[in-house]
C-alpha cells in the first residue's frame, strides 16, 4: 500500500500566491515584449485575482445561510 506524503504548509495560500505573482512579474520584466512576457503577466494577474477571491470568500461579511 502506498502512503501519502503529508506536510504542513508554513505559509498561507495568500502569501504563496503573492510571492508567486511577484517572482513571475520580475521574470516578465526581464523579457522582451512578446507572447512569453504576456503569458507570465497573465499568470501573475490570475494569482492576484485568486488572492482577492480568497480574501473575499473568507471575509467576515460572508456568512453561510442558517
Contact map, one row per residue, 1 for C-alpha under 8 A:
111000000000000000000000000000000000000000000000000000000000000000
111100000000000000000000000000000000000000000000000000000000000000
111110000000000000000000000000000000000000000000000000000000000000
011111000000000000000000000000000000000000000000000000000000000000
001111100000000000000000000000000000000000000000000000000000000000
000111110000000000000000000000000000000000000000000000000000000000
000011111000000000000000000000000000000000000000000000000000000000
000001111100000000000000000000000000000000000000000000000000000000
000000111111000000000000000000000000000000000000000000000000000000
000000011111000000000000000000000000000000000000000000000000000000
000000001111101100000000000000000000000000000000000000000000000000
000000001111111100000000000000000000000000000000000000000000000000
000000000011111110000000000000000000000000000000001000000000000000
000000000001111111000000000000000000000000000000001001000000000000
000000000011111111100000000000000000000000000000000000000000000000
000000000011111111110000000000000000000000000000000000000000000000
000000000000111111111000000000000000000000000011011000000000000000
000000000000011111111100000000000000000000000011001000000000000000
000000000000001111111110000000000000000000000000000000000000000000
000000000000000111111111000000000000000000010010000000000000000000
000000000000000011111111100000000000000000111011000000000000000000
000000000000000001111111110000000000000000010000000000000000000000
000000000000000000111111111000000000000000000000000000000000000000
000000000000000000011111111100000000000110110000000000000000000000
000000000000000000001111111110000000000110010000000000000000000000
000000000000000000000111111111000000000000000000000000000000000000
000000000000000000000011111111100000000100000000000000000000000000
000000000000000000000001111111100001110110000000000000000000000000
000000000000000000000000111111110000100000000000000000000000000000
000000000000000000000000011111110000000000000000000000000000000000
000000000000000000000000001111111001100000000000000000000000000000
000000000000000000000000000011111100100000000000000000000000000000
000000000000000000000000000000111111110000000000000000000000000000
000000000000000000000000000000011111110000000000000000000000000000
000000000000000000000000000000001111111000000000000000000000000000
000000000000000000000000000100101111111100000000000000000000000000
000000000000000000000000000110111111111110000000000000000000000000
000000000000000000000000000100001111111111000000000000000000000000
000000000000000000000000000000000011111111100000000000000000000000
000000000000000000000001101100000001111111110000000000000000000000
000000000000000000000001100100000000111111111000000000000000000000
000000000000000000000000000000000000011111111100000000000000000000
000000000000000000001001000000000000001111111110000000000000000000
000000000000000000011101100000000000000111111111000000000000000000
000000000000000000001000000000000000000011111111100000000000000000
000000000000000000000000000000000000000001111111110000000000000000
000000000000000011011000000000000000000000111111111000000000000000
000000000000000011001000000000000000000000011111111100000000000000
000000000000000000000000000000000000000000001111111110000000000000
000000000000000010000000000000000000000000000111111111000000000000
000000000000110011000000000000000000000000000011111111100000000000
000000000000000000000000000000000000000000000001111111110000000000
000000000000000000000000000000000000000000000000111111111000000000
000000000000010000000000000000000000000000000000011111111100000000
000000000000000000000000000000000000000000000000001111111110000000
000000000000000000000000000000000000000000000000000111111110010000
000000000000000000000000000000000000000000000000000011111110010000
000000000000000000000000000000000000000000000000000001111111010000
000000000000000000000000000000000000000000000000000000111111110000
000000000000000000000000000000000000000000000000000000000111111000
000000000000000000000000000000000000000000000000000000000011111000
000000000000000000000000000000000000000000000000000000011111111100
000000000000000000000000000000000000000000000000000000000001111110
000000000000000000000000000000000000000000000000000000000000011111
000000000000000000000000000000000000000000000000000000000000001111
000000000000000000000000000000000000000000000000000000000000000111
